[in-house]
Each structure stands twice: as C-alpha cells, then as structure tokens.
Amino acid sequence: MATFISLVNFTDQGIRNVKDSPDRYAAFRAMAEQLGISVRAAYWTTGGYDMVLIVEGAEDVATTLLLKVASLGNIRTQTLRGFSEQEFRGLIDAMR
C-alpha cells in the first residue's frame, strides 16, 4: 500500500460552500472506502492550505480517487507520495 499526503485548497466554489465541507469529506471517505483506499487522517488547516489528507492504497486507485474528487470543482490538490522509514531504507538499499 502506498501512502499519499494531499495538500488541499478550496476553489472559489468550494469556499462559497465551505459549510458543506464536513459533508463533502464524509462523501469522500465513503468513496475512498468503496475503492479500497484507507483515509488515515484529515485536518482542516490554516495558512497556505485549507486541508491536509493522508490516504493509503494502491497508487493507481488513489490517483483515480483524488482526480475524481477534484473534478467535482470544490478543491485543488497537490499530492505527495509518502514513504515510511522502512520503505525509504528499501529504496536506499536498492541503490547499492
């Protein structure tokens, strides 16, 4: 399972309907679970990003999920592939 950290910003549409954000998140979580993606954490934030999501799952399925949600027009995301210490050690070992 791959880990992804998504930095989320509301679009103009998303911020106009910010009161619906918790309900949109619940729909996102249900959609993720249907696709076999685990939502590990979700935080609404202040500063440069409006929300941070951490999800785990197959790379292609997680990417499809995030694209599907972004296509609804309420958010834009920057998604990072995260590696645990053990995963990163494996990458370094493969360099030898």
C-alpha positions in Angstrom: 0.0 0.0 0.0 1.3 3.4 -0.9 0.8 6.5 1.3 -0.2 9.8 -0.2 -0.3 13.2 1.5 -2.6 15.7 -0.2 -2.4 19.4 0.4 -5.9 20.8 -0.4 -7.1 24.2 -1.3 -10.7 25.2 -1.7 -11.7 26.6 -5.1 -14.0 29.6 -5.3 -16.9 27.2 -5.5 -15.6 25.2 -2.5 -15.1 28.3 -0.3 -18.6 29.6 -1.2 -20.0 26.3 0.1 -17.5 25.8 2.9 -20.3 24.9 5.3 -20.8 21.7 3.3 -17.1 20.8 3.7 -17.6 18.2 6.5 -20.4 16.5 4.5 -18.2 16.6 1.4 -15.4 14.9 3.4 -17.8 12.2 4.6 -18.7 11.5 1.0 -15.0 11.4 0.1 -14.3 9.0 2.9 -17.2 6.7 1.7 -16.0 6.9 -1.9 -12.4 6.0 -0.7 -13.6 3.0 1.3 -15.6 1.7 -1.7 -12.4 1.8 -3.7 -10.3 0.1 -1.0 -8.5 3.3 0.0 -7.9 4.0 3.7 -8.2 7.5 4.9 -5.7 7.7 7.7 -6.2 11.4 8.6 -7.9 14.6 7.6 -7.2 18.0 9.0 -8.8 21.3 8.2 -5.9 23.8 8.4 -5.0 27.5 8.4 -2.2 29.0 6.4 -1.2 28.1 2.8 -3.6 25.1 2.6 -7.2 24.6 3.7 -6.9 20.9 4.4 -4.5 18.0 4.6 -5.4 14.4 3.8 -3.4 11.3 4.3 -4.6 8.2 2.4 -3.2 4.7 1.8 -3.9 2.4 -1.1 -2.9 1.2 -4.5 -1.2 4.0 -6.4 -3.5 3.9 -9.5 -6.7 3.7 -7.4 -5.6 6.5 -5.0 -4.8 8.7 -8.0 -8.2 8.0 -9.6 -9.9 8.8 -6.3 -8.2 12.2 -6.0 -8.8 13.1 -9.6 -12.5 12.2 -9.3 -12.9 14.3 -6.2 -11.0 17.3 -7.7 -13.2 17.1 -10.8 -16.2 18.0 -8.7 -14.8 21.5 -8.6 -14.6 22.2 -4.8 -10.9 21.6 -4.3 -7.5 21.6 -5.9 -4.8 19.3 -4.6 -1.1 18.8 -4.5 -0.4 15.2 -3.7 2.9 13.8 -2.4 3.9 10.2 -2.3 5.0 9.5 1.3 7.5 6.8 2.3 7.8 5.2 5.8 11.3 4.8 7.2 11.3 1.2 6.3 10.2 1.9 2.7 12.8 4.6 2.4 15.5 2.2 3.7 14.4 -0.3 1.0 14.9 2.4 -1.7 18.3 3.2 -0.4 19.3 -0.5 -0.3 18.2 -0.8 -3.9 20.8 1.9 -4.8 23.7 -0.4 -3.9 
